[in-house]
């Protein structure tokens, strides 16, 4: 079975939020197919400057098994966009797995996807995010949080640990270990081992 990943784009998304996890999924091309999606198909500028081309527009009817929602400064511009949030809500309801990195969890929360769920977000933006979505059980100390089929991760590089957890869940522990090895990435396999939460205390 090949799972199709919808890698969600919006202007000023954080590059590593998106490409860190996608690099790990890309090692298993028979198991995961990556599609980039934005409100409209075409180039979308990242916070660091380079553009990524959205293959699909949100007005299309594509089906996706996994959603990957990055964060970044651009979340402040789309967290009230009705069309964007409506698409997230609809696709999250149909997806097998829903994931977010950094302040991407705010977008899921504003779409109603995280109501009553445990979730986390970037430590530096934690209070701001929590104030925007009081129906979520926000976890300040967590590298990532799994609640059912929803995985949310803390800031930026934490998305890679979360992605490895998703790979382990979809494939097996060996696949996750291999992905980390191939990327020469030192994995943190414990979602509660969050050194950055201690730094923020």
N, C-alpha and C positions, 0 to 999 in steps of 0.2 A: 504494500500500500504506500503510495506517495502522498504525503500531506502537503497541501499548498499553503504557504505562509504569505499573509498579507502584511508587508512591511509598510506601515503607514507614514506618509510624508506630509509635512506642512512647512511653511517658510520659517527658517531659523530653528529647525530641529537640531539637536545635538548629535554630532557625527558618530561618536563612539557608542552612544545609546543604541544607534541603529546598526552600525557596521560591526561592532564587537560581537553581538549575538549572531548576526548573519554570517560572519566568517566561520563560526563554529557549526552552524547548521549546514553551511555549504560543503563541508567535508563529506556529507552523506547525500549525494545528489540523486540517488535512487529512492531515498526515503523522504526528502524534502525538496519542494520546488518553491523558489522565492519569486514573489511578484511585488513590485512596488506600486503603491496606491496613494492617490491624493484626490483632492476635490476635483481637479481636472488633470487629465493626462498631460505630460510634458515636464519641463525642467522645474525643479524646486530647489531653492537656495538653502544650504545648510548654514548654521550659525557661524561656522568657520569660513564661509565664503563659497566653496565649490557647490556646483549644482548636481543633483541626482535626478535622473529622468523617471517620472512616474509612468509606469507602463499602463496602468489602468486608472480611469476616472471613477469617482464614487457614484456617478450616475449609471454605471454599467451594472450588469447582472451577474458578475462573477461570484463563484462560491469559494470560500476559503476555510481551511481547517484550523489554522492557527493565526491569531492576530498578534502583531508585534507593534506596540505603540511607544515610540521614543518620547523623551522630554526635551527640555531646552527652553531658551528664552521665548521661542515662538508659541509655547503653550498659552502665554498671556494674551495672544491675539486670536486663538481659536477656541479657547475654553468656553466661549459664549456663542460660537457659531452654530446655529441650529441645524444646518444641513450636515455639517461635519459630525456633530454629536448624534444626530439621528442615524447616520450611517453606522457609527460605532455601535450604537445600541442594537441595531438590527443585526449586524454582522456578529457581534459578540454573542447574541442569543442563539445563533446558528453554529458557531464555531465549536470545535472540540476543545480547544485550549485558547485562552486569552492571556496575553502577557503585556506588561508595561515596564519601562525603565525610567528611573528618575521621576520627573514631574509628569510623565505620561500617565501616571495613575490618576492625576487630577482630571485628565480628559475622560478616562473611564468613569470616574466618579461623577462628573458633570453629566455624563450620558446615562446615569442611573445603573451602570453595570455593577458598581461596588456597594450598593445599598445593603447595609446590614452585614457586610463582609469585613474580614480583616485584610489590611493592606498596608503597604509602606511607600515611602517616597524619598526623595533627596533630603538629606539632613539639613542642608543650608536653606532649603525652601520649605522645611517641614511645617512650621507654624502657619505660613501663608496658605499652603495647600489644605491643611486641616481646617482652617477657617472657611475655606471655599466649599467644603463638603463635609458637613457635620453628621451625615448619615452613615459615615464609614467608621469602622473601628480601626483607627490608625495606630500602627505599631512603630514606635520611635526607634527601638533597638531591634533591628533585623536587617540582615544582609539581603534577604528576600523573604517573601511571605507567600505561602500557598494556601488558598482557601477554595476547596473543591477543584474546579478546572481553571481557576484564575491564579496566575503567578504575577506578583508585583515585586519590583526590586528597588533598592535604594539608588544612590547616585552613580551614574555613568558606568564605571567598570563593573559594578555589581550586576549589571545586566548580563555579563558573561557568565558569572556563577549561576545566575538564574537560568540562562539558556542551557547550560550543561545539565541542570536539574531537569529541564524539559526533555532534553535528549535522552537522559537516563530513563525518564518516565515513558517516553515513546518507544525507545529501542531497548537499551539495557545499560548496566553500570559500566561494562567494558567499553561501549561506544563513547560514553561521556569521558572516560579516562583517556581513550585514544584521542578524542578531539582536543582535550587540554594538552596532551603530549605533542600533537601535531602543531598546535599553535604556540608551543613553548610557553604555556600559561600555567602559573601555579594556582591551582584551583582551591577555592574555599568551599568545601562540600557541606558545611554546617550553616544553615540559614540563620541560626541564632548567634553565630560568631561574627559580631559586627564591631570591629575595632573603631570605626569612625563614629559610632554612637558614643563611645567613651570619650573620644576627642572633643565632642561637642558638649559634654557635660561641664 
